Amino acid sequence: MVVRYEFFSNLYEHEKHKGLRKCHKLTYSHVHPTNFERMNVRKAAQLLSRSVAMALNHYRNLKETADKFKGSEGTEKLAMLMNKTFDVLNGRYYAEGISNNINHNDKNKRTVKEMKWATLNAMLTVLYITEKEHESREKNSSSPSEMFCSLTTLKALRLTINSAMALTEELLQHNYHTVLTGKMNQDPIERFFGIARSIDNTPTAHSWLHIFRILSLHNLTKTVVKNGNVDNEDELKVLVGYKKCFVDRFKEIEEERKQAKLTLKDKLLTELSIRYVDHIENQVSSSDVTNDELIYDICGYLLHSRSEVLECRKCKSLLETEESQLPETFAPKNYTLTRTYGYLKLASIQMFKCFKKVESLVDKHFSNNDHIYIRDAFEQVIDQIGSLNLTPLSCDEHPEVLPFLIMEYVQIRFYFESEKFRDLNLAKTKTAVHTEKSYKQVIGMDKVILRLHSLTDTKAHLSKPLEDDIEKIADIIRAEISGAAHSQYARDRTTNGINGVAREIRALQCENRVLAHKTAISTAQHSGWLAASYLNLPTCSKLIATGESISVYQCSTHEHSSFLTPKRKERFPVV
């Protein structure tokens, strides 16, 4: 089987305009990454994930999209295998570790180590087959002409897998109970790089030195300087502080938000209570298999993440169900049952029907392209949901359960829509940058030459001397145009280089000023004399920091007159 990248692109293009998606984390930068985004491990892991593999399988078996995803079996298997390999090599807590315990979820009752080793051996086999296929490839073969990675990367990946397996075997033989492979693939140097990149994601060589100094100064300013001419006895009191103002304002906004949410929930409960029905009929005509599976999966997620609604047994019996209680013809359960490892919750059929009607209103609201300009859109959607005829999914003692779950569902849908809108705008921006063409005036040409195509009689023939003259003129014109274009290109490159150097110098100067300012402020909190020495101020200068402003205190010189008395000379006799 051949893995083709075009299926990932087809998957993104098929789902990018939908509100509910199988791969809601897949964005434009995953499928069309830049040179910097290619190094992002998180994006690679999300692209080669289990959800992407399941989505490829789903759309390949769907009649409407079968042609678009025909032949994607190899791509699906690779994504699933890479996902399992990531999980094996990235174990960070006990449940993901490798041990000799028997896995009771396995039908063959294999140990955890045997199952993990089967995944890694399958990955090594795929690497070996791919490498041999590339070496024996013929010129006119249909297989790709280039490897998916360099030979160095291939050897490093194989070395990582074999080293992890060998080290785990050795630890288990020395009576270690569980091995966490995630600790093997992250060392202190890499962790330090992560801390540095958290300050600046793309540091240059110069800014890296600044970041290193900033991280060092955080500890240096807290220590007492010993054996120096400075002390830590200077006390600094800030006259005005904004922290309390910010905290008080945050508390006020939080109270207003809670009150507004409570008002909306009470209003929704009042409207729904009037229109409650005993049964909701199936909407077969407007049924979408993919949409139904995703709605049902979100319902299960609500029951898992908002578990407080399941504390009452009566409410739990109306909201949650078991696999054995669902009919075999109930198709929306298939996606959740495929994803689960035994811990996902299954929603009841009545809950699914209620939230399917809610989704129809939410999707209708988002189908309008101008919905982003509507003020108080969340409140408007909640008001529209209040006019639906739904079934009560709670007991008489907890009538607020259904309004609470509906508001949480709408909040999740608004989050999905905001992520989709941001991704589409980012895709448009990147596409505009790639397709934009700038036409510049050619400097160095004294005249503009136009080439005219005239309609002449097909029987007319030009004389030989005239043809030769035309060819000579054309050669001269082409040479003049090429020379002028080359001259303009050289000027543009020189100008861009000078501007780039000027921008770098200006950026470095700005960074130096900012760093000096921050260093002086942080150091002046403890020692004004030391802070003054960092700024190369004159001797006997002291900095006093108040907020983000600094005051300089400097000693003044005074003239003193002194007189020297000449020493009286004494004479001694010479013997």
C-alpha positions as CSV (number, residue, x, y, z in Angstrom):
1,M,0.0,0.0,0.0
2,V,1.1,3.5,-0.8
3,V,0.6,6.4,1.6
4,R,-0.6,9.6,-0.2
5,Y,-0.5,13.0,1.5
6,E,-3.4,14.2,-0.7
7,F,-5.9,12.3,1.5
8,F,-5.0,14.5,4.5
9,S,-5.6,17.6,2.3
10,N,-8.9,16.1,1.1
11,L,-10.0,15.5,4.6
12,Y,-9.3,19.1,5.7
13,E,-11.0,20.6,2.6
14,H,-14.1,18.4,3.1
15,E,-14.5,19.4,6.8
16,K,-13.2,23.0,7.0
17,H,-16.6,24.6,6.5
18,K,-18.6,22.3,8.8
19,G,-19.6,23.2,12.3
20,L,-19.2,19.6,13.6
21,R,-16.1,17.8,12.4
22,K,-14.5,14.4,13.0
23,C,-11.1,16.1,13.2
24,H,-11.9,19.5,14.8
25,K,-8.2,20.1,15.7
26,L,-7.1,19.8,12.1
27,T,-6.3,23.3,10.7
28,Y,-4.7,24.8,7.6
29,S,-1.3,24.8,9.2
30,H,-1.5,21.1,9.8
31,V,-2.0,20.3,6.1
32,H,0.0,23.2,4.6
33,P,2.7,24.0,7.1
34,T,5.4,26.6,6.7
35,N,9.1,25.8,7.2
36,F,8.8,26.7,11.0
37,E,5.6,24.8,11.4
38,R,7.1,21.6,10.0
39,M,9.2,21.4,13.1
40,N,6.2,21.4,15.4
41,V,5.8,18.0,16.9
42,R,2.3,18.7,18.3
43,K,1.0,19.4,14.8
44,A,2.6,16.2,13.4
45,A,1.1,14.1,16.2
46,Q,-2.3,15.6,15.6
47,L,-2.1,15.0,11.9
48,L,-1.0,11.4,12.3
49,S,-3.5,10.6,15.0
50,R,-6.2,8.1,15.7
51,S,-9.0,10.5,15.0
52,V,-7.7,11.3,11.5
53,A,-7.4,7.6,10.8
54,M,-11.0,7.0,11.9
55,A,-12.2,9.9,9.8
56,L,-10.5,8.5,6.7
57,N,-12.2,5.2,7.3
58,H,-15.6,6.8,7.9
59,Y,-15.5,9.0,4.7
60,R,-14.2,6.2,2.6
61,N,-17.1,4.0,3.6
62,L,-19.7,6.8,3.1
63,K,-21.4,6.8,-0.3
64,E,-21.2,10.6,-0.7
65,T,-17.4,10.8,-0.2
66,A,-16.3,7.3,-1.3
67,D,-14.7,8.5,-4.6
68,K,-12.7,11.3,-2.9
69,F,-11.2,8.9,-0.3
70,K,-10.8,5.8,-2.5
71,G,-7.5,4.1,-1.9
72,S,-6.8,5.7,1.5
73,E,-6.3,2.4,3.3
74,G,-2.6,2.8,3.4
75,T,-2.8,6.4,4.7
76,E,-5.2,5.3,7.4
77,K,-3.0,2.4,8.5
78,L,0.0,4.7,8.7
79,A,-1.8,7.3,10.8
80,M,-3.0,4.6,13.2
81,L,0.4,3.0,13.5
82,M,2.1,6.4,14.1
83,N,-0.4,7.2,16.7
84,K,0.2,3.9,18.6
85,T,4.0,4.4,18.3
86,F,3.7,7.9,19.8
87,D,1.7,6.5,22.7
88,V,4.2,3.7,23.3
89,L,7.2,6.1,23.3
90,N,5.5,8.9,25.2
91,G,4.3,7.2,28.4
92,R,4.4,9.7,31.2
93,Y,2.2,8.2,33.9
94,Y,1.5,4.8,35.4
95,A,-1.4,3.8,33.1
96,E,0.8,4.4,30.0
97,G,3.9,2.6,31.3
98,I,5.3,-0.7,30.1
99,S,5.2,-3.7,32.4
100,N,4.9,-7.5,32.5
101,N,1.3,-7.3,33.8
102,I,-1.4,-9.0,31.7
103,N,-3.7,-6.6,29.8
104,H,-7.3,-7.8,30.6
105,N,-8.7,-5.8,27.8
106,D,-6.8,-7.9,25.3
107,K,-8.6,-10.9,23.8
108,N,-5.4,-13.0,23.7
109,K,-4.5,-12.0,27.3
110,R,-1.1,-10.7,26.3
111,T,1.1,-8.7,28.6
112,V,1.4,-4.9,28.3
113,K,5.0,-5.3,27.1
114,E,4.0,-7.8,24.4
115,M,1.3,-5.5,23.1
116,K,3.7,-2.5,23.1
117,W,6.4,-4.5,21.4
118,A,4.1,-5.6,18.6
119,T,3.4,-1.9,17.8
120,L,7.1,-1.0,17.7
121,N,8.1,-4.1,15.7
122,A,5.4,-3.2,13.2
123,M,6.8,0.3,12.9
124,L,10.3,-1.1,12.3
125,T,8.9,-3.5,9.7
126,V,7.3,-0.6,7.9
127,L,10.5,1.4,7.9
128,Y,12.5,-1.6,6.6
129,I,10.0,-2.3,3.7
130,T,9.8,1.4,2.7
131,E,13.6,1.7,2.6
132,K,14.0,-1.5,0.6
133,E,11.2,-0.5,-1.8
134,H,13.0,2.8,-2.4
135,E,16.3,1.2,-3.1
136,S,14.9,-1.3,-5.6
137,R,12.6,1.3,-7.3
138,E,12.7,1.4,-11.1
139,K,12.7,4.6,-13.1
140,N,9.1,4.4,-14.4
141,S,7.6,2.9,-11.3
142,S,4.4,4.3,-9.8
143,S,6.0,4.5,-6.3
144,P,7.2,7.9,-5.0
145,S,10.6,9.0,-6.3
146,E,11.7,10.4,-3.0
147,M,11.8,9.0,0.5
148,F,9.4,10.4,3.1
149,C,12.4,11.4,5.2
150,S,16.2,11.6,4.9
151,L,18.4,8.6,5.6
152,T,19.7,10.4,8.8
153,T,16.1,10.8,10.1
154,L,15.4,7.1,9.2
155,K,18.4,5.8,11.1
156,A,17.6,8.1,14.1
157,L,14.0,6.9,14.3
158,R,15.1,3.2,14.1
159,L,17.8,3.9,16.7
160,T,15.3,5.5,19.1
161,I,12.8,2.6,18.9
162,N,15.5,-0.1,19.3
163,S,17.1,1.8,22.2
164,A,13.8,2.2,24.0
165,M,13.1,-1.5,23.7
166,A,16.5,-2.5,24.9
167,L,16.6,-0.1,27.8
168,T,13.1,-1.2,28.9
169,E,14.0,-4.9,28.7
170,E,17.1,-4.2,30.9
171,L,15.0,-2.3,33.5
172,L,12.3,-4.9,33.7
173,Q,14.9,-7.6,34.2
174,H,16.3,-5.7,37.2
175,N,12.9,-5.9,39.0
176,Y,11.5,-2.5,37.9
177,H,7.7,-2.8,37.9
178,T,6.8,-0.2,35.2
179,V,8.9,1.8,32.7
180,L,7.8,5.3,31.6
181,T,9.3,5.7,28.1
182,G,8.4,9.4,28.0
183,K,11.2,10.1,30.4
184,M,13.7,8.6,28.0
185,N,12.8,11.0,25.2
186,Q,13.2,14.3,27.1
187,D,16.4,15.3,28.8
188,P,17.2,18.4,30.9
189,I,18.7,20.2,27.9
190,E,15.5,19.8,25.9
191,R,13.5,20.9,28.9
192,F,15.7,24.1,29.2
193,F,15.1,24.8,25.5
194,G,11.4,24.5,26.2
195,I,11.6,27.0,29.0
196,A,13.5,29.4,26.8
197,R,11.1,29.0,23.9
198,S,8.2,29.8,26.2
199,I,9.6,33.3,26.4
200,D,10.3,33.6,22.6
201,N,9.0,30.9,20.3
202,T,11.5,31.7,17.5
203,P,14.6,33.2,19.1
204,T,17.6,34.4,17.1
205,A,21.2,33.8,18.1
206,H,21.3,37.3,19.7
207,S,18.0,37.1,21.5
208,W,18.9,33.7,22.8
209,L,21.7,35.3,24.8
210,H,19.2,37.9,26.2
211,I,16.8,35.1,27.2
212,F,19.6,33.2,29.0
213,R,20.6,36.4,30.9
214,I,17.0,37.1,31.9
215,L,16.6,33.5,33.3
216,S,19.9,34.0,35.1
217,L,18.9,37.4,36.6
218,H,15.7,36.0,38.1
219,N,17.9,34.1,40.6
220,L,20.7,36.6,40.9
221,T,18.5,39.4,42.1
222,K,17.2,37.3,44.9
223,T,20.6,36.6,46.5
224,V,22.6,38.8,48.8
225,V,25.8,40.2,47.3
226,K,28.7,39.2,49.5
227,N,32.1,40.9,49.9
228,G,31.0,44.0,48.0
229,N,30.4,47.7,48.7
230,V,26.6,47.3,48.6
231,D,24.1,46.0,51.1
232,N,20.4,45.0,51.1
233,E,19.3,47.4,53.8
234,D,17.5,49.8,51.5
235,E,13.8,49.3,51.8
236,L,11.5,50.2,48.9
237,K,7.8,50.9,49.3
238,V,5.6,51.2,46.3
239,L,3.2,54.1,46.7
240,V,0.7,53.0,44.1
241,G,-0.2,49.4,43.2
242,Y,-2.5,48.2,40.5
243,K,-2.8,44.6,41.5
244,K,-5.7,45.2,44.0
245,C,-7.6,47.2,41.3
246,F,-7.3,44.4,38.8
247,V,-8.3,41.8,41.2
248,D,-11.4,43.7,42.4
249,R,-12.4,44.4,38.8
250,F,-12.0,40.8,37.9
251,K,-14.2,39.8,40.8
252,E,-16.9,42.2,39.7
253,I,-16.9,40.9,36.2
254,E,-17.0,37.3,37.4
255,E,-20.0,38.1,39.6
256,E,-21.8,39.8,36.6
257,R,-21.0,36.8,34.4
258,K,-22.4,34.3,36.9
259,Q,-25.5,36.4,37.4
260,A,-26.1,36.7,33.6
261,K,-25.6,33.0,33.2
262,L,-28.0,32.2,36.0
263,T,-30.6,34.6,34.5
264,L,-30.3,32.9,31.1
265,K,-30.7,29.5,32.6
266,D,-33.8,30.5,34.6
267,K,-35.3,32.0,31.5
268,L,-34.6,28.9,29.4
269,L,-36.1,26.7,32.1
270,T,-39.2,28.7,32.2
271,E,-39.7,28.6,28.4
272,L,-38.9,24.9,28.1
273,S,-41.2,23.9,31.0
274,I,-44.2,25.3,29.1
275,R,-43.4,23.3,25.9
276,Y,-42.3,20.0,27.3
277,V,-43.5,16.9,25.4
278,D,-43.5,13.2,26.2
279,H,-41.8,12.0,23.0
280,I,-39.8,13.4,20.1
281,E,-40.3,11.9,16.7
282,N,-37.4,10.8,14.6
283,Q,-36.3,13.2,11.8
284,V,-35.5,10.6,9.1
285,S,-35.7,13.0,6.2
286,S,-33.0,15.4,7.4
287,S,-30.7,12.8,9.0
288,D,-27.0,13.1,8.4
289,V,-24.9,10.1,9.6
290,T,-21.8,12.0,10.3
291,N,-23.6,14.8,12.1
292,D,-25.6,12.4,14.2
293,E,-22.5,10.5,15.3
294,L,-20.8,13.8,16.4
295,I,-23.9,15.1,18.2
296,Y,-24.1,11.8,20.1
297,D,-20.4,11.9,20.9
298,I,-20.7,15.4,22.3
299,C,-23.6,14.3,24.5
300,G,-21.4,11.6,26.0
301,Y,-18.7,14.2,26.5
302,L,-21.1,16.5,28.4
303,L,-22.0,13.6,30.7
304,H,-18.4,12.9,31.4
305,S,-17.2,16.5,31.9
306,R,-20.3,17.7,33.7
307,S,-20.6,14.7,36.0
308,E,-22.5,16.6,38.7
309,V,-25.7,16.1,36.7
310,L,-25.4,12.3,37.3
311,E,-25.3,12.4,41.1
312,C,-29.1,11.9,41.1
313,R,-30.1,8.3,40.2
314,K,-33.3,9.4,38.5
315,C,-31.5,12.0,36.4
316,K,-28.8,9.5,35.5
317,S,-31.3,7.0,34.3
318,L,-32.8,9.5,31.9
319,L,-29.4,10.8,30.6
320,E,-27.0,7.9,30.6
321,T,-27.4,4.4,29.2
322,E,-25.4,1.2,28.6
323,E,-24.4,-0.4,25.3
324,S,-26.7,-3.4,25.8
325,Q,-29.7,-1.1,26.2
326,L,-29.1,0.6,22.8
327,P,-30.7,-1.0,19.7
328,E,-28.4,-2.4,17.1
329,T,-30.0,-0.2,14.4
330,F,-29.1,3.0,16.4
331,A,-26.3,4.2,14.1
332,P,-25.1,7.3,16.0
333,K,-23.5,5.1,18.7
334,N,-21.0,3.6,16.3
335,Y,-18.4,6.4,16.4
336,T,-18.4,6.6,20.2
337,L,-18.1,2.8,20.5
338,T,-15.2,2.8,18.1
339,R,-13.3,5.5,20.0
340,T,-13.8,4.2,23.5
341,Y,-11.4,2.1,25.5
342,G,-14.2,1.3,28.0
343,Y,-14.5,4.7,29.7
344,L,-16.6,6.9,27.4
345,K,-20.2,7.5,28.5
346,L,-23.1,6.7,26.3
347,A,-26.1,9.1,26.2
348,S,-29.7,8.0,26.1
349,I,-31.7,8.1,22.9
350,Q,-34.0,10.8,24.3
351,M,-31.0,13.0,25.2
352,F,-29.7,12.5,21.7
353,K,-33.0,13.5,20.1
354,C,-33.2,16.7,22.3
355,F,-29.7,17.8,21.4
356,K,-30.2,17.1,17.8
357,K,-33.1,19.6,17.7
358,V,-30.8,22.1,19.6
359,E,-28.1,21.5,17.0
360,S,-30.5,22.3,14.1
361,L,-31.0,25.8,15.6
362,V,-27.4,26.3,16.3
363,D,-26.3,25.2,12.9
364,K,-28.9,27.5,11.3
365,H,-27.5,30.4,13.2
366,F,-23.9,29.6,12.1
367,S,-25.0,29.0,8.5
368,N,-25.4,32.8,8.1
369,N,-22.0,34.3,7.2
370,D,-22.9,37.5,9.0
371,H,-23.4,35.9,12.4
372,I,-20.0,37.1,13.6
373,Y,-21.3,40.7,13.5
374,I,-24.4,40.0,15.6
375,R,-24.2,41.3,19.1
376,D,-25.3,39.1,22.0
377,A,-25.5,36.1,19.6
378,F,-25.3,33.6,22.5
379,E,-28.4,35.1,24.1
380,Q,-30.3,35.1,20.8
381,V,-29.5,31.4,20.3
382,I,-30.7,30.6,23.8
383,D,-33.9,32.5,23.2
384,Q,-34.6,30.5,20.0
385,I,-33.9,27.2,21.8
386,G,-36.5,28.2,24.4
387,S,-39.2,27.8,21.7
388,L,-38.4,24.1,21.1
389,N,-40.6,21.2,22.2
390,L,-38.2,19.0,24.2
391,T,-38.6,16.1,26.7
392,P,-37.7,16.7,30.3
393,L,-34.4,14.8,31.0
394,S,-34.4,15.2,34.8
395,C,-36.4,14.4,37.8
396,D,-38.8,16.9,39.5
397,E,-36.2,17.8,42.1
398,H,-33.6,18.9,39.6
399,P,-35.4,20.7,36.7
400,E,-32.3,22.8,36.0
401,V,-30.3,19.9,34.6
402,L,-31.5,20.2,31.0
403,P,-31.1,24.0,30.7
404,F,-27.6,23.7,32.2
405,L,-26.6,21.0,29.7
406,I,-28.1,22.9,26.7
407,M,-26.1,26.0,27.6
408,E,-22.9,24.0,28.0
409,Y,-23.6,22.4,24.6
410,V,-24.1,25.8,22.9
411,Q,-21.0,27.1,24.6
412,I,-19.0,24.2,23.1
413,R,-20.5,24.9,19.6
414,F,-19.5,28.6,19.8
415,Y,-16.0,27.5,20.7
416,F,-15.8,25.2,17.7
417,E,-17.1,28.0,15.5
418,S,-14.5,30.5,16.7
419,E,-11.8,28.0,16.0
420,K,-13.1,27.3,12.5
421,F,-13.4,31.0,11.8
422,R,-9.8,31.7,13.0
423,D,-8.5,28.8,10.9
424,L,-10.3,30.0,7.7
425,N,-9.0,33.5,8.2
426,L,-5.5,32.2,8.7
427,A,-5.8,30.1,5.5
428,K,-7.0,33.1,3.5
429,T,-4.1,35.2,4.8
430,K,-1.5,32.6,3.9
431,T,-3.0,32.0,0.5
432,A,-3.0,35.8,-0.2
433,V,0.7,36.0,0.7
434,H,1.6,33.1,-1.6
435,T,-0.5,34.3,-4.6
436,E,0.2,38.1,-4.4
437,K,2.3,39.3,-7.3
438,S,4.1,42.7,-7.2
439,Y,5.0,44.4,-10.4
440,K,7.8,46.9,-10.2
441,Q,8.9,49.4,-12.7
442,V,12.0,48.5,-14.7
443,I,14.7,51.1,-14.2
444,G,17.3,51.6,-17.0
445,M,15.1,51.5,-20.1
446,D,14.6,54.8,-22.0
447,K,11.6,53.5,-24.0
448,V,8.7,51.3,-23.8
449,I,8.4,48.6,-26.4
450,L,5.1,47.1,-27.4
451,R,4.7,43.9,-29.4
452,L,1.8,44.0,-31.7
453,H,0.2,40.9,-33.3
454,S,-1.4,41.9,-36.6
455,L,-3.8,39.8,-38.7
456,T,-2.3,39.4,-42.1
457,D,-3.1,37.3,-45.2
458,T,-1.8,33.7,-44.8
459,K,-0.5,33.8,-48.4
460,A,1.7,36.8,-47.8
461,H,5.3,35.9,-47.1
462,L,8.0,38.2,-45.7
463,S,11.2,38.5,-47.7
464,K,14.4,36.9,-46.3
465,P,16.3,40.2,-45.6
466,L,13.3,41.6,-43.7
467,E,13.0,38.4,-41.6
468,D,16.7,38.7,-40.7
469,D,16.4,42.3,-39.7
470,I,13.4,41.5,-37.5
471,E,15.3,38.7,-35.7
472,K,18.2,41.0,-35.1
473,I,16.0,43.8,-33.7
474,A,14.3,41.2,-31.5
475,D,17.6,40.0,-30.2
476,I,18.7,43.5,-29.4
477,I,15.4,44.3,-27.6
478,R,15.6,41.0,-25.6
479,A,19.2,41.8,-24.6
480,E,18.2,45.4,-23.5
481,I,15.3,44.1,-21.5
482,S,17.4,41.4,-19.8
483,G,20.1,43.8,-18.9
484,A,17.7,46.3,-17.5
485,A,15.9,43.6,-15.5
486,H,19.1,42.3,-14.2
487,S,20.2,45.8,-13.1
488,Q,16.9,46.4,-11.4
489,Y,17.1,43.0,-9.7
490,A,20.6,43.7,-8.4
491,R,19.4,47.1,-7.0
492,D,16.4,45.5,-5.3
493,R,18.5,42.8,-3.7
494,T,21.1,45.4,-2.5
495,T,18.3,47.6,-1.1
496,N,16.6,44.7,0.6
497,G,19.9,43.6,2.1
498,I,20.7,47.1,3.5
499,N,17.2,47.5,4.8
500,G,17.4,44.0,6.5
501,V,20.7,45.0,8.2
502,A,19.2,48.3,9.3
503,R,16.1,46.4,10.7
504,E,18.3,43.9,12.6
505,I,20.5,46.7,14.0
506,R,17.4,48.6,15.1
507,A,15.9,45.5,16.6
508,L,19.1,44.7,18.5
509,Q,19.3,48.2,19.9
510,C,15.7,48.1,21.0
511,E,16.3,44.7,22.7
512,N,19.3,46.1,24.4
513,R,17.4,49.1,25.7
514,V,14.5,47.0,26.9
515,L,16.8,44.4,28.6
516,A,18.8,47.1,30.3
517,H,15.6,48.8,31.5
518,K,14.2,45.5,32.9
519,T,17.5,44.6,34.4
520,A,17.9,47.9,36.1
521,I,14.3,47.8,37.5
522,S,14.6,44.3,38.8
523,T,18.0,44.9,40.4
524,A,17.1,48.3,41.8
525,Q,14.4,46.6,43.9
526,H,17.2,45.1,46.0
527,S,20.3,47.2,45.5
528,G,20.4,50.6,43.8
529,W,24.2,50.7,43.7
530,L,24.4,47.4,41.8
531,A,21.7,48.5,39.3
532,A,23.7,51.7,38.6
533,S,26.8,49.6,37.8
534,Y,24.8,47.6,35.3
535,L,24.0,50.8,33.4
536,N,27.6,51.9,33.5
537,L,26.6,55.1,35.3
538,P,29.3,57.3,36.9
539,T,30.8,56.3,40.2
540,C,28.8,57.0,43.3
541,S,25.4,56.7,41.5
542,K,22.3,54.9,42.9
543,L,19.0,53.9,41.3
544,I,15.7,54.0,43.1
545,A,12.9,52.1,41.2
546,T,9.2,53.1,41.7
547,G,7.0,50.9,39.5
548,E,8.4,51.1,36.0
549,S,10.2,54.4,36.6
550,I,13.7,54.9,37.9
551,S,15.3,57.8,39.7
552,V,19.0,58.4,39.8
553,Y,20.8,59.7,42.9
554,Q,24.4,60.8,42.3
555,C,26.9,62.2,44.7
556,S,28.2,65.8,44.0
557,T,31.8,66.7,44.2
558,H,33.1,69.5,46.4
559,E,36.4,71.3,46.2
560,H,38.7,71.3,49.2
561,S,41.9,73.4,49.5
562,S,44.9,72.0,51.3
563,F,48.3,73.4,52.0
564,L,51.6,71.4,52.2
565,T,54.3,72.6,54.6
566,P,57.8,72.1,53.3
567,K,59.9,69.8,55.4
568,R,63.0,71.5,56.9
569,K,66.2,70.1,55.7
570,E,68.9,69.1,58.2
571,R,72.5,69.0,57.5
572,F,74.9,66.4,59.0
573,P,78.6,66.8,59.2
574,V,80.6,64.7,56.9
575,V,83.2,62.5,58.6
